[in-house]
Amino acid sequence: MSLNTQTLQPIINFIWTVADDVLINKFLENQYQDVILPMTVLRRLDLALEATKDKVLKTHEAFRDKIDNLSGLLTSEQHGTGLAFYNTSQFTMKKLLADPKNIDANFLDYLNGFSENVQDIISKFKFRNQLETFESTGITFSLIEKFCNPKVELSPDKISPMAMGYMFEDLIRRFNEKTNAAAGRHFTPREIIELMTHLVYLPVKDKIQQGTFLVYDPCAGSGAMLTQSKLFATNPEGEIKSKATFHLYGQENTGEMYATCKSDMLLKNEDPDKIKFGSTLSEYGFDPDLKFNFMLTNPPYGTTWKQDIENLNVGTAKKISIVDKRFNLPIKNFKGELEETCLTSRSNDGQLMFMLHMLSKMKDPKDGGSRIASVHNGSALFTGDAGSSESGIRQYILENDLLECIIQLPNDMFYNTGITTYIWLLTNVKEAHRKGKVQLINASSEEFYQRMRKNLGDKRVQFNPEHIQTIQEMYFSFEENEYSKIFDNEDFGFFQITVHQPEKDENGEKIIDSKGKSRSDSSLRDIENVPMKDSIPEYFKKEVLPFAPDAWYDKTKMKVGYEIPFSKYFYQYEPLRSLDDIASDILQLESETDGLLKEIVE
């Protein structure tokens, strides 16, 4: 499953030169990807169809006046492509170059010859919008000639889906850098996908040798998580060697990524209809009752989901009310009573909403249950005070014993962000020794990565196979050490209480209200988070009353909170430097500056 990305750089660099050689002064820089990405996909499809071109044309000519729908014949092994798509135009990309004078009309004929599933891809790329500019600027021939150059080897036989996914992500990263695009979407490096697939499949490898399993990514991107997870499970030379059938499902709301993902499914002979277009949160494309065995995703974080809220909201502008059962879940109040609660994270970050969505798609444990791997930033661990939706989502996950493990990844692992990220592993069929427990693994230090010889955008470090092996061994051993900690679910929970102190008059006497109770001084009001395992009265007696003897708290107005302060558990104290060391350094600097420091000070 490993991939030598350096061997792909010459192809990526050559594709990149298309912009400078052909598109410059014809398109704006922020439009380059609207040409290069679809042309890359079309050339890949074109090469896949080359070997069966004559057979397809012969079948089309023989039966087009006899059968209304020729799709079955044209995709069959005997009469057609043996793939899920075809092209009935007389042209291939290479053949287009034989008639430069009529290339624009012929190129349109070529595009129109593709099957309906490819027409959807062309449409989502909005590629036909570019044809008028191609013709008016006279670049159609040069563009096609570039992509037919032997240096651009895009055949599925030569470039695997994994390699293609890497190439696309590198190209899109370059486009984003060139146009200063916001880094809300973070493409997942291959080695992180590898780690995720290992931790999703290996714990149940004996249970997936036969049968049928559904794999899902609600933020499918280029489809790499789907295709690579299936490859890992079914590779006859891999660790699992499953003979089971795996069906791949995904949804993507960015046109170019949807088109890329769907084209990859076509080339892999996967069902392209299992890839849906639109927002997963408010335009879910599958049967609401469809459940999945495995889910892997890297949702957008720090990205607004305001439009989804507007699409789902049935309340007023001031009060959000979402009736969708995916986002209405029973969580306990401070009395321990279950209350159905609408859980909607803040509008500028929808990552935990994707988590809720996936939880709603888990199979029942009696049907084998589900396993989930999802990448998040630190916000998912602790953002949101007690009583907030973010806290409520963590509460639901932990109180239902769904969280198995969280792994902190090294910084600078992603192409367009250097932030700290975490892999969450969830399941509703925990092994007995993991029940009621959560494992935290800190894989962020230098022992777990190697620095890259050449940075790729913000990506400066990477896992090698040995690092992945080390991390998964820690996961499977389920033991505590310097990098692995194990907690009870309720270690992350707390009760939030409001501490009141009496308001006093000028003489220092307590002010009594109409009910004969001390009036609370709002300026002295404070908040205490009492660990869930502690007795609140005992905590109050020990932690509050010694410092505020007249304090009290309202037992009817407490809140439940959950957070996972990852850094706190792995914090290592570094003692401050001694005054002698600091003084020595200052004197050394003074001697090196020939008394300049003394002159400035005096």
Summary of the structure (lengths in Angstrom):
residues: 602
radius of gyration: 29.6
end to end distance: 65.8
largest distance: 105.4
contacts: 1865
relative contact order: 0.08
helix: 44%
strand: 17%
